[in-house]
Amino acid sequence: MIRKIKGLAFAGLCVLTLGAQAQTAATGAYPQRPIRMIAAQSAGSSLDTILRIFAAKMSDLLGQQIVIDNRGGAGGTIGVELAARSPADGYTLLAGASSSMIVSSYTYKTLPFDTLKDFAPISLFANVEAVFVVNPTLPVKSVSEFLTLVKAQPGKLNMGSAGIGSSSHLAGLLFVGITGISTTHVPYKGGGPMTTAVVGNEAQWAISPAAALVGQIRAGRLRAIAISSKQRSPILPELPTIAEAGVPGYDYASWNGVLAPAGTPRAIISRVHGVMHKVASMAEVKEQFATQGLAPTASASPEEFAKLIRDDYSTIGKVVKAAGIKPE
């Protein structure tokens, strides 16, 4: 009997040891092989471009390659769904945007994922500020001058956007809703065509992500008059925020961030968050982001990023409802 008890004790010890080794392999020594990063936008998009800058440095610090897997289509929801259904082992992560992870909840009747339940937020890597731009032939150089002009010509100026439900659409609608101006919305098939339209004076104004506009602003083909977010942009520090420029309460910015499938071990979440925080402070990364009209950032904690996502659900929901956008 004594031998039997000892045998059972030994077997139990082996199980515990193997379990501890497995846990160490899964978390403490993470990562032990390349990491797949699903980018919920097509190759060459703004998210893809800055993600590759960020992911290259993450790979260096993690000691394993991060392989970018572009899964665009359906407003980014195809890539988000794929990530939601992936194993929660830290070897599949998602680079998502607020448009695909939050706006889609209001513009699609059904979605095969729930952003709040199916993901563990890790960190932002970019706040995508929007810039208020006008065609240079418009005789305005400030938000107040723009409001005076548009109120004198109700319904005559066209607001360009990258499409129904896009961040430029919602940013513009928020401005219209707060100021009460009358303007004509002209949706285009993406940020590129929208930018071309404002440059060509087919549309006279837009509030759109900086990355799509900085080149045209610097070339003088667009005139920037304000920034959409709460704080001034480090990339265009001379521009006031829309709120500073006379529209109190205005605040709109989209974001790009990294998330893991729900259930991913906390040790892995913390490891990736710590690495992202270091990358965001690198001078080389800041310089490369600046060429895209952006500044790298990182959430203070995964919980802070999770709160941002929850808060955005409420804010964006109000804008969509006010705009009368119906899910399709």
Buried (B, 14 or more C-beta within 10 A) or exposed (E): EEEEEEEEEEEEEEEEEEEEEEEEEBBEEBBEEEBBBBBBBBEEBBBBBBBBBBBBBBBBBBEBBBEBBBBBEBBBBBBBBBBBEBEBBBBBBBBBBBBBBBBBBBBBEEBEBEBBEBBBBBBBBBBBBBBBBBBBEBEBEBBEBBBEBBEEEEEEBBBBBBBBBBBBBBBBBBBBBBBEBEBEBBBBEBBEBBBBBBBEEBBBBBBBBBBBBBBBBEEEBBBBBBBBBBEBBEBBEEBBBBBBBBBEEBBBBBBBBBBBBEEBBEBBBBBBBBBBBBBBEBEEBBEBBBBBBBBBBBBEBBEEBBEBBEEBBEBBBEBBEBBEBEEE
